[in-house]
């Protein structure tokens, strides 16, 4: 996963209204309830069916870190999907998305103006259309670079051009060397 995917995942986790199960046994039981069989859970986690049964019964309480991380990721991916869908729909239709980043921005500008890229720290609220484009691109399997371009276009319109009030000759903005990027919706 890329930086934008990670930022979307973090934003999704922040929207949980209830915390996911904490104990290993509860997490395994949740996965079994979701996937229906221990065999399906084992295939999802990349472990044997017998290991899943041991985790379920509490015979084994401390899986290796790599497996524990896969269990955690599998639970979080299935936890409260309706909450995630509702928040994404709201962002894409009414509230929009807030991008907080520190990155190097490069751009193409008219002759006589500076077009040197430099690091900037920005917190910009993008309108719902950009949230919708970002979610659609992610669902379609877009690359991190394609999702960066969507965010860059939103920053160009809202921040650099101030919704058409300035820098109208600015033709292209790129988002490079991301120090950090966080999304909120």
C-alpha positions as CSV (number, residue, x, y, z in Angstrom):
1,X,0.0,0.0,0.0
2,X,1.1,3.6,-0.7
3,X,1.0,6.7,1.4
4,X,-2.4,7.7,0.3
5,X,-3.9,4.3,1.0
6,X,-2.3,4.4,4.5
7,X,-3.8,7.8,5.1
8,X,-7.3,6.6,4.1
9,X,-6.9,3.6,6.4
10,X,-5.9,5.8,9.3
11,X,-8.9,8.1,8.7
12,X,-11.2,5.0,8.6
13,X,-9.8,3.7,11.9
14,X,-10.4,7.1,13.5
15,X,-14.0,6.9,12.6
16,X,-14.7,3.6,14.5
17,X,-17.6,4.1,16.9
18,X,-16.6,1.0,18.8
19,X,-13.2,-0.4,19.2
20,X,-12.5,-3.8,17.6
21,X,-12.0,-6.9,19.7
22,X,-8.8,-6.8,21.8
23,X,-8.0,-10.4,22.8
24,X,-6.7,-12.9,20.3
25,X,-9.5,-15.3,21.0
26,X,-12.2,-12.6,20.4
27,X,-10.5,-11.5,17.2
28,X,-10.4,-15.0,15.8
29,X,-14.0,-15.6,16.8
30,X,-14.9,-12.3,15.0
31,X,-13.1,-13.5,11.8
32,X,-14.8,-16.9,12.0
33,X,-18.1,-15.2,12.2
34,X,-17.3,-13.0,9.2
35,X,-15.6,-15.7,7.0
36,X,-17.8,-18.6,8.2
37,X,-15.2,-21.3,8.5
38,X,-11.8,-21.9,10.3
39,X,-10.5,-23.0,6.9
40,X,-11.3,-19.6,5.3
41,X,-9.8,-17.8,8.3
42,X,-6.6,-19.9,8.0
43,X,-6.4,-19.1,4.3
44,X,-6.9,-15.4,4.9
45,X,-4.1,-15.3,7.6
46,X,-1.7,-17.7,5.9
47,X,-1.7,-20.2,8.8
48,X,-2.9,-23.8,9.2
49,X,-6.5,-24.5,10.1
50,X,-5.2,-26.2,13.3
51,X,-3.5,-23.0,14.4
52,X,-6.8,-21.1,14.0
53,X,-8.5,-23.7,16.1
54,X,-5.8,-23.4,18.8
55,X,-6.2,-19.6,18.8
56,X,-10.0,-19.9,19.0
57,X,-9.9,-22.3,22.0
58,X,-7.2,-20.2,23.8
59,X,-4.6,-23.0,23.6
60,X,-2.3,-20.6,21.9
61,X,-2.3,-17.0,23.0
62,X,0.8,-15.4,21.5
63,X,1.2,-15.9,17.8
64,X,4.4,-14.6,16.1
65,X,4.3,-10.8,15.4
66,X,3.8,-11.2,11.6
67,X,0.7,-13.4,12.2
68,X,-0.6,-11.1,14.9
69,X,-0.2,-8.2,12.5
70,X,-2.2,-10.1,9.8
71,X,-4.9,-10.9,12.3
72,X,-5.1,-7.3,13.3
73,X,-5.3,-6.1,9.7
74,X,-8.0,-8.7,8.8
75,X,-10.1,-7.7,11.8
76,X,-9.8,-3.9,11.1
77,X,-10.6,-4.4,7.4
78,X,-13.9,-6.0,8.4
79,X,-14.7,-3.9,11.5
80,X,-17.7,-1.7,11.2
81,X,-17.9,-1.5,7.4
82,X,-21.2,0.4,7.5
83,X,-19.6,3.1,9.6
84,X,-16.8,3.5,7.1
85,X,-19.3,3.5,4.1
86,X,-21.4,6.1,5.8
87,X,-18.4,8.4,6.6
88,X,-17.1,8.0,3.0
89,X,-20.5,8.8,1.5
90,X,-20.9,11.8,3.6
91,X,-17.4,13.1,2.7
92,X,-18.1,12.5,-1.0
93,X,-21.5,14.2,-1.0
94,X,-21.5,16.9,1.6
95,X,-18.5,17.5,3.9
96,X,-15.5,16.9,1.7
97,X,-12.0,15.9,2.9
98,X,-9.3,17.6,4.8
99,X,-5.7,17.1,3.7
100,X,-2.8,17.8,6.1
101,X,0.6,17.4,4.6
102,X,4.2,18.5,4.5
103,X,5.5,17.8,1.0
104,X,7.5,19.3,-1.8
105,X,5.2,21.0,-4.3
106,X,6.4,21.6,-7.8
107,X,4.4,23.4,-10.4
108,X,4.4,24.8,-13.9
109,X,3.9,28.6,-14.0
110,X,4.1,31.4,-16.5
111,X,7.5,32.9,-17.5
112,X,8.7,35.5,-15.1
113,X,7.3,33.8,-12.0
114,X,9.0,31.3,-9.7
115,X,8.2,27.7,-10.3
116,X,10.8,26.2,-7.9
117,X,9.4,23.4,-5.9
118,X,9.7,23.8,-2.1
119,X,8.5,22.1,1.1
120,X,5.2,23.5,2.4
121,X,3.1,22.4,5.3
122,X,-0.6,22.7,4.3
123,X,-3.9,21.9,5.9
124,X,-6.6,22.4,3.2
125,X,-10.2,21.4,3.1
126,X,-11.1,19.9,-0.3
127,X,-14.7,19.9,-1.6
128,X,-16.7,16.7,-1.8
129,X,-15.9,16.2,-5.5
130,X,-12.2,15.5,-4.7
131,X,-13.2,13.1,-1.9
132,X,-15.4,11.2,-4.4
133,X,-12.7,11.1,-7.0
134,X,-10.2,9.8,-4.4
135,X,-12.5,7.1,-3.1
136,X,-13.4,6.0,-6.7
137,X,-9.8,5.8,-7.7
138,X,-8.9,3.8,-4.6
139,X,-11.8,1.4,-5.2
140,X,-10.7,1.0,-8.9
141,X,-7.2,0.0,-7.8
142,X,-5.4,3.3,-8.7
143,X,-1.7,3.7,-8.0
144,X,-0.4,5.9,-5.2
145,X,0.8,8.3,-7.9
146,X,-2.7,8.6,-9.5
147,X,-4.2,9.3,-6.0
148,X,-1.5,11.9,-5.3
149,X,-2.4,13.6,-8.6
150,X,-6.1,13.9,-7.5
151,X,-5.0,15.5,-4.2
152,X,-2.5,17.8,-6.1
153,X,-5.3,18.9,-8.4
154,X,-7.5,19.7,-5.4
155,X,-4.7,21.7,-3.7
156,X,-4.0,23.5,-6.9
157,X,-7.6,24.7,-7.2
158,X,-8.4,25.4,-3.5
159,X,-5.0,26.5,-2.1
160,X,-2.8,27.8,-5.0
161,X,-5.6,29.3,-7.1
162,X,-8.0,30.2,-4.3
163,X,-11.0,28.8,-6.2
164,X,-10.2,31.0,-9.2
165,X,-9.2,34.2,-7.4
166,X,-5.5,34.1,-8.1
167,X,-2.6,32.2,-10.0
168,X,-4.8,31.5,-12.9
169,X,-1.8,30.8,-15.1
170,X,-0.7,27.9,-12.9
171,X,-1.1,24.9,-15.1
172,X,0.2,21.9,-13.2
173,X,0.9,21.1,-9.5
174,X,2.8,18.0,-8.4
175,X,3.0,16.5,-5.0
176,X,6.5,15.1,-4.4
177,X,8.7,14.0,-1.5
178,X,5.9,13.6,1.0
179,X,7.2,14.0,4.6
180,X,3.7,13.1,6.0
181,X,0.2,13.1,4.7
182,X,-3.0,12.8,6.8
183,X,-6.6,12.8,5.7
184,X,-9.7,13.5,7.7
185,X,-13.3,13.1,6.7
